[in-house]
């Protein structure tokens, strides 16, 4: 059947009338212009609310402008993808608008995702910059060194030098090393926990002697009888026994009380008088005297630090303890550049084919690239010497680890010749405050990329969906017109911003000067917390995923006076899962005096949030609520396996066409070609193959039926079983 005959057949079945959705909309207006417009019209109106904060349109616009100017000053490219790793705060909203203002696209990252998933997405999207909240600076610093492409982060809500302590991690480490050194009859090697990764046995005395001698030989040029040494995490004192005879005073500390006791017995037996031993973790060095030490030894401990940010601060504090001509020795560093090679050597002879990938995903120790120390020295004006291990025994200590020596530098930094992509950049709130507050003069069009949201992938890899500005503008313009969202409305933003429902929550309020309330982080499934928020701020419109709505229903049905707390609500929107008629009836029964309008929406992330809508009425005869009719400039086809239209009442796969269809999957041409195909009914359009099965009712409304594959939803979030399987296996 040719294209024209297919098109005629659709209209003969009455389906064409249901797709009569063409309507003008401002298709060349970028999203951020909505904020700038409100800031111009109502600059001092309080518009954004979060806990005790009340922020005006102008304040939000100025914040986003300052972040935008900081991004522009660092050479952001048009349509560059910039990640956002934050909790739900006004700074998160400001950061998103800042990214849009510079012509880039925001990529939301869920802080609760496993680190390897975050890493995979950062690498897949080729992200060079990330904006973070203070809670995630440690993660951002790790990503700088562990990802393939990231070279900059901005912490928008705190100034530099955040405090990171070991906390519970330190307590667990103390317990571990106390256990290792628990037996006083154990030798010093066993008490220090030096275990061979290949056979899980203690290293031999010969191997340990070679390790100790490596430290001694590298420090030998700096040793003299007037020097003072600090040895951090000295263990049972293997190194101090070798080095202490050549210096004035040797101060050794360790997290393990038992290890210190073993060291104390050993040095007492050998008559050392210049050694001071003390139980102390790496957090404790901040309390030591400044400028007291000539040499600081940090041997085989940095791999146990929680993250690179902690390591940064630790090294800075260590330098504060050194005299101006002092030396900082960091030994036995796991080499990130050789990490995979190390794992591959461990995997030899093992039956587990996924050993290497499993180790990469579960490794808790820090593997540090040599470039990290180069970056640290560049930022802190230090001299760096990177050295190979000295020795003859070809074990993991010699082959996969290295040492560095750091000294205070007298060089004058020349930053003008630096390659922006080769260095790591970190910016904080104080850097943002120094920027201009005016709107950036960056030309952004409606067909530029606005955001990339990653969803679960059937191949086991998440896929990034690319949405343009005009698609969002069409979606929220339709919603404002259809549901009469006005300047008196107050919208609740409670959806995690990695879920596409957050898009209309974040932008709809600006179409007509409404207000937005950010739900406190962690209250998404806390029904009492949600109800208190609705009552406190007089929320008029909000969203529920049906499964979460069930929890909400159960609570209001069993608690008194909750209906009165919802009296400000005018409209509730549902999407993300099948909505059941029984849920609606239960809610109406519990809130019958309030007359809240209930709307069921449907749409995949690949089509800009929602593509159909249905207003519930009491004449519904189906167990599940229909997903309704297409929104503006959207065309819904139900087709058979040959892509021919099915009859009304017959099952067919949903195909979506129109201005909301995504550009495709980021850096995944093969999947894009498979899922985004030419629309034979609307030449020039692309349509998205959803995999959803539905039927059209006689009145034109669509009733969702099932999936064609193994995709499931949990809390409205798409989960592909392929991704679960891959993570279980590898």
N, C-alpha and C positions, 0 to 999 in steps of 0.2 A: 504494500500500500504506500503510495507516495505521500509526501508531506502535506499537500493540499487536501487529499482525501482524508488523511488522518484528522486534519484540522476540522474539516466539515463534519466528520463523524462525531467529534466531540460536541459540536454545537447541536447536532441532531439529537444527541442524548441529553441536551439541556445543561451539560457541564460548562459550556462556554459562558453561559449567563452567570454562573457562580464564580467565574474567573474575571468578571468585568470589574477589575479593581484599580484601573489606571487613574492616578490622581497626581496633580502637580505637587511638588515638594521642593524645598531649597537644596537641590542636589549638589551645589558647589560650596556649601557653607561647612567649614570644618567644625567639629564639635566644640572646641574651646571658645568659639565666638559666642556661644550661648552664655558662658560665664562672663566674658568681657562685656556683653550687652547688659546683663543684670548689674554688673559692677558699675556701669555707666549710668543706668537708670535709677538704681536703688543702692547707692554705694554703702550706706550705713545701716541698711536693714539687716538685722540678725537673721542669717539664713542657714547656717550649718551648726548643728548642736551635737556635742559629744560629752556625756557625763556633765561636768560643771562648766564646760567651755561653750561659749557662744561666739560665733565667728560671722562677721558680715561678708557680704559679697565682695566688697573691696579688699578686705583683709585676706580672703582666700585667693583672690586674683593676684594680689601683690606677692603672696607667698609663692604661688605657682610661677610668677614672673621671675622672681629671684632665683629659684631653682633652674628655670629655663635659661637664664643668662649664664649661670654657672656651667650648664651643659654646653651652651653655644661657645663659651670661651675655651672649651676643651675639644672643639672640632667635631661635634656630633654631625653625622651625615643624615641627609633626608631619607626617611623610611628605615633608618637604623632601628633595630629592635633593642629596647632597653628594658631590663628586668626590674621588677619591683618586688621586694621581699619585706613585707611589713604586716603588722596587725592593722585592724580597722581603726584608723585615727584620722583627724583632719589633715595631718601631714601626708597620709596615704593619698587622700583625695587631691591635695595640692600637687603631689608628685606626679600623679597621672595626668593632670592638666598641663603641668610643665613639660612632660614628654610630648604631649600632643602639640603644644605651642612651638616646639622646635622642629616639627615635621617628622618626628620619630614615632614609633609604635610601642605601646607598653605591653609587657609580657608579665602577667601576674604569677608569682611563685608562692605556693602555700608553705608557710613555715613548718607545717606538720608533715610534709612529704619526706620520705627517706632521702638522705644526703645523696645517694647514688642516682636517684631519680632527678633531683635538682641538677646534679652535674650533667646528666645525660641531656636534659632539656637545654641547659645553658650552652652546651657544646653543639647540639643540633641546630639551635637558633643562631649560633655564632655571636653570642652576646658579648660585647666588649665593656658594657657599663651596667651597673646595678645600683638601684636606690634602696636603702635599707633603713629600718628602725634600729634603735640602739640595742635592742635585744638580739639582733642578728648580725652585729658587726663581726663577731667571731666567725660566723658562717661565711660572711662576705670575704674576710681575710683568707680563709681556707680556700675559697673558690678562686681567689686571685692566683693561687699557686697550684691548684689541683685541676683547674679547667684548662681547656686548650686555647682559650681566646680572651677571657676576662682580664681587663687591665685597669679598671677604675671602679671605685664605689663612692657613693655619697651617703653619709649618715645624716638624715634631715632633722633629727630631733635631739641631738646631743653634740656637745663640743668634743674635741679630741681628748685622747688619753682616758678612755673609760676604764674603770677598774674591773678586772676579771680575776676572780679568785678560784682556787681549786675546789673549795666547798666540799660537797659530798664525795667528789672524785678524789680529793686529797685524803679523806678519811678511809676510803676504800683502798687507796694505794698504801696507806700506812698499815692497814690490816694485812694486805698482801705481803708486804716486805717484812713485817713482823713475823708473819707465818714462815716465810722463807728462811729467816734468820733465827727461828725459835729455838733451835737445838744448840746449846753452847758447846756441845761436843763436836758439832759440825765444823768443817774447815772453813777458812775465810772465803774460798771460792764458792762452795756450796751456799754459804750464808749470803753471798752477794747475788745469787740467782743467775749466774752465767750459764745459760743452757743452750746447747747446740740445736738449731731449728731443724736439722736433718734427722737427728736420732733421739731428740729429747733427753739427751744425757749431758752431764756437766762437761764443760770444756776441760781439756787436759791442763795440767800445771804448765806444761811447755807453751800451750796456746795463750794462757793467761799471762805468763811472763813476757811473751812477745807483745801482748796488749799493753802491759805496764811499761815496758821498755819504749814502746812507741810514744807514749805520753812524755816520758822522761827525756828522750832524745829531742823532741820538739820544743820542750821547755828549757833544755839545758843552756842555750845562749842567754836566757834571761835570769838564771838562778845565781844568787850570791848570798853571803851570810848576813846581808842587811835588808833582805827582801821579806815582805809579809805576804802570805798566800791565804786565799779563801778557797776551800774545796767544797762545792755545793753538791749534795747527794753523794757523799764519799763512800757509801756502802759500808763494808767491813774494813775499809782502810787499805785496800791493796795498793793504790797509787801513793798514798801519803807515806807509807813505809819506805817507798823508793825515793821520794822527792824531799821529804822533811829534813834529812841530814844536811841539805845544801842551802837551807834558808834560815832566817832569823825566827819567824813565828809562823806556825801552820794552824789555821783555824778551819776545822772540818765539821760540816753539818750534814745530817741525813734525816729523812722522814721517819726512819725505823728506829725505835728505841732499842730493839734487840740487836740490830746491826751495829749501833753505836757501842753497845755493851761488849760485843765481840771485838770491835776495834780497840776499845779501851783496855781490855784484858791483854790484847796482843802488844800494844805499845808500852803498857806497864811492864810487861815481862821483858821487853827489850830496852827499857831504860830511857825512852824518849822524854825530854823535859820541855820541848818547845811546841808541843801539840796541845791544842784545845779542842775538845770534842763536845758537840752540842746537838740535841734533838731539835730539828727545825725543817719545815718543808720549804719549797721554793717561794711560797708567799712571804715567808718570814724575812727575806733579805732586805725588805723595805725598811726594817727597823734597825739595821746595822749601821755602824758609823760610816759617814761619807768620807771619800778620799783617803781611805785607810790602807788599802791593799795595793800591792804592786802586780800581783798575778791572781787571776781568778780562774779556777779550773771547773769546767762543767762537762763532765765526762759521762757519756752514755745515759743521759736523763731526758734530753729535750724531746725524744720520741714519745715520752709519756705525758707531755703537756697537752691540755685540752684542745688547743687550736693555735693557729699562727698568730692571732692577735695577742694571745697570752704570751707567746714567745717574744713578740715585739716588745711588749711592756717589760717583760723579764730582762731582756738584754739591755734596755734603756736603764732600768734600775741597777743592773750589774755595773754598767759604766759609771753610774753615780758613786759607786763604792771604790772605783779605781782612782789611783793618782793619775795625773795628767799624762805621764809616760808609761802607764800601766798596760798590761797585756791580758786579753781575755781569750782563753783557750776553750774551744768547744770540740769535744772529741766523740768519736764513734757515732757519727750521724748517719742515719739510714738515708741512702741516696735515692731520691725519687726518680732520677733519670735511669736508674738501674732496677727499679722496683719490679717491673714486669719480668725482666731477666732473672731476678732472684726467685720470683714465684715459679717461673718456668723450670728453674733448676730444682726447686722443691717438688715440682709435679712429676719429675722423671720417675718412672716405675710405679706411679699411682694409677689406679683404675678410674678415678674420678676425672672425666674429661672436662668438667667445668671447674676444676680446682682453681685455676688462675683467676677467672672472673668472679668466683665465689670469694676468694681472698681479697680481691680489689673492693668488693662490695661490703665486706664485713670487717676490714682492717681498722683497728682502733688506734694504732700507733702512727705518729707523724713520720712520713717520708718527706724529706726536705730537699728541694732542688738547689743546686749551687747558686742559681740565679737569685734565690731568696736572700742570701747573704750579700750578694752584690747590691741588691735593691736596698737592703737595710743600711749598708755602708754609704750608699749614695744619699739617702735621705738624712742620715745622721752624721755625715762627715767623718767616717771612719776608714782606716786602711784595712785591707783584707788580704789574707794569704790563705789560699785553699791548698791543702796538701793531701796526698795519698797516704794510706797507711804504710808504715815501715814494718816489714816482716817477710818471712819466707813461706809460712804455712798457708796454703791456698784454701782458706776457710771463708765463711761469710763475713767475718770481721775484716778481712783483707780485701775481698773482692767486691763487696757491695756497700761499703761504708767509707766515710772520709772524715777529715778533721779540718777545722778552720782556726786561724789566729786573727783576732781583731785588735786594732790599736787606734788610739785617737789620731786623727789626721790634721795636718796643718795646711792642707790644700784649700784653695778657694774654689767653691763649687761654681761650675759654669753650666747653667741650665738652658741657655739659649740654643745649644747644639744638640739637645736631647731629642731622641726619636719618641714621639708620643706613644706609639704602639708598643715600644720596647720596654717602657718603664711602667711601674705600678703607681697609680695615683689614688689618694684618699682625701676626701673632703668631708667637712662637718658643718654643723649648724652655724658656727662662727664664719665660715667661708661663704655660706649662703647669705648671711646678714650683710655682707660687704657688697652684694650685687645690686644692680639697678632694679627699681620696682616697676618701671614702665613696661608696657606690653612689648614683647619682642617683635621686630619687623621681619618676620619670616613668612614667606608666601607658602601657604598650604592649601591644597584644593580638596574638593569632595572625594576625589578618587585616589587620594593618597591613603596609605595604610594607617589604620588607627590603633589596632591591637592584634595580638596573637594570643589565643587561648589554647592550651594543650589539653587534649582529652586522651583517654585510654585508647591504645591501638591494638588491633587484632593480631598484628605480627609480633606483639610483645614490646614494641617501642611506642611511646606516646607520640601523637601527631599534633603539630601546631597549625591551628586554623587562622587564616589571615582575613581580617574584616576591615573594610574601608570606611572612611568617615561618612560618606553619603548613605551607606546602608544603615548606620546607626541613626542618622538624622531622619531617614524615612520611618524607621521603627518607632522612634519616640514622638515624631510629629503625628503619626497615626494614633498612637496611644493617647496623646494629649487631646486630640480632636474627638476620638471615640468615647473617652471616659471623662471628658471635661475637667481635666486636672488644672486647677486655677491657682492664683496667688495665695489663696487661703488654705490650700492643701498642705499637709505635712506628711512626707513620705518616710517610711522606715527603711533604712539600708541595713539589712541583716544577713544577706547572702554573701558567703565567701567570694572574694573577687576573682577567684579562679573558676568560678561557675558563671556562665554567661548571663544569668538572670541579673547579676550585679550590674550589668551594663545599663539597663533601663533605670535601675535604682539610682545609679550614680549620675545619670545625665538628664532624666526626664524632668526633674524638679526645676531645671533651668529654662525650660521652654517657655514657661509663663510666670516665672518669678515665685516659685513655691519654696518650701523649706525642706531641709533634709536632716534627719536624725540618724546618727550612727549608733547602732546597737553596741553596747559594751562587748569587748572581745570575750568570747567564751560563752555568751548567753544564747547562741543560736538555737540550742535545743533545751534551754532553761525556760519552761513555760511561765513560772512565777516572775522571772526576770523580764520576759517579753511583755507580760501583762502590766507590770509596773512601768515599763518604758512607754507603752501605749497610753496609759493613764497620765503619766507625768508630762508627756509632750503633746498629748491630744492628737495622736497619730490618726490620719484619715485614710491612708492607703498603704497596703503592705502585701507581701508575697509569702506563700507557703508551698513547699514541696508536700504532696499529699501524705507521705509517710510521716513527716514531721508534724503535719496538721493533725494526724491521729493522736499523737502525744498531747498536743494542745487541746484536742477535743476531750480526751479522757480526763484531763485536769479540770476543765471548766464544768464538765458534767458532774464531777464529784466534789466540787468546792462551791461554797456559798459566795454570792455577791460578785462573782467574776464577770457576769454579763454587764453589770453596771460599769465596771472598769473599762469596758470596750465601747462605751457609748459614743466616743468620738469617731469610731471607724465608720467609713462610708463604703469602702470597697476592699475586697480581698481578691488577689489574683493567685491562681494555681498553675503550676507547670512542672515539668521535670519527670513526672510519673503519671500513671493512670489515676484519675480521680473517680471515686465511686459515689453513686447516688446516695447510698446510705450515709456516707460522711456528711454530705450536704444536709440531709434530713435531720441528722443528729444535731448539727450546728444550728439549723433554723429553730429547732425545738428548744435549744438552750438559750437562744438569743432572739426569740420571736418578736420581742418588743423593739428591737433595734433596727430592723429592716436593712441590714448590710447587704449590698450587692455582691454577688459571687461570680467570678469569671474564670473559665477554664481556658488556658492558652497552651499552644503546642508549637514546638519548633526545635530543630537541632542547632547546635552551635554553628554548624556550617551554613546556616541561613539567618544569622544575626538574631539570635535569641528566640523569637516567636514568629510563626508564619500564619497561624490560624487562631481564631478566638470564638468563644461561645459563652453567652450569658445564660446562666441557669434559670429555668422557670419550672413551675410545679407540674407542667404537662409531660415531663420526661418519663418515658416508659422503660428505658434501658438501665441495666445494672451499673454500667459505667457511663460517665458523662461524656458526650461528644466533644471533639476538639474543635468543631465548628467550621467557619468559613475563612477564606484567606484574607489577610490584611491588605492594606494599600500596596499597589504595585507588585503584587505577589500572585503567582499562578500555581495551583496545586493540581497535579495530574495523578490519577490512579490507573496504573498500567499493568498489563499482563507481562509474561516472560518475553514476549516479542515486542514489547513497548507499544502495544496497541491499547487504547482506552477500554476499560471494562464497563459493563452496564451498571446502572444505578442499582445498588443492593448487592453487587458482586465484589468479591475481594480483589484487591490490587495493591501493588507496591506504590508507596507515595514517592513522587518525584516533585521537586520544588524548583520553580523558576522565578526570576524577577530580580529586583534591585538589591534584595537582601542576601543573595547567594554569594558565598565567600569567594575570594580570589583563588583559593586553593589551599593546599597544605605546604607549609614552609619547608623549603629544601627537600621536597618529596614529589618530584614530577610524576613518577610512576603511579603513585596512589592518587594524585590529582587527576591524571588522565582517566583513571578507572572510575572515580566517584563524581567527577564534574564533567558532564558530557553536553554536547550541543542540544539545544531545545528544538525539536523538529516542528513544534507548533508555534513557536515565536522565533522566527529566524533572527539570528544575532544574539539571542540570549543563551546563557548556559543554565543547565539544570543539575541539581544535586540528587544523587541516588541515595535515598535515606536508609533502605533496608527495613523500613516500617511497613506493616500491612494494615490496610484499613478498607472501609467501604463507605460509599456515599449514600446518605439517606434521601428519601424522596424530596425533602425540603432543601437539599443541597448541603446540609451539614455533614461533616465527616465523622465517622465513628472509628476510633483507633482499635485495632484488634490484637496485633502481636508483632514480634520481630521475625525476620527471615534468617537470623544467625544466632550466635550464642551470647550476644551482648546482653548485659544485665544492668540494672540501676540500683545503686545503694544511696539512699538519701537524695535522689535526684541526680546523682553523679554517674556518668557513664563508666562502666567497667567492662573491659574486654577480657574474656577468659584467657586469651592468648598472653596478655601482659601478666596476669596472675601466674599462669603456668611457667612463663619464662623466669619469673622471680623465685618461684619455688624450686625450679631445676637448677638455676644458676645464680 
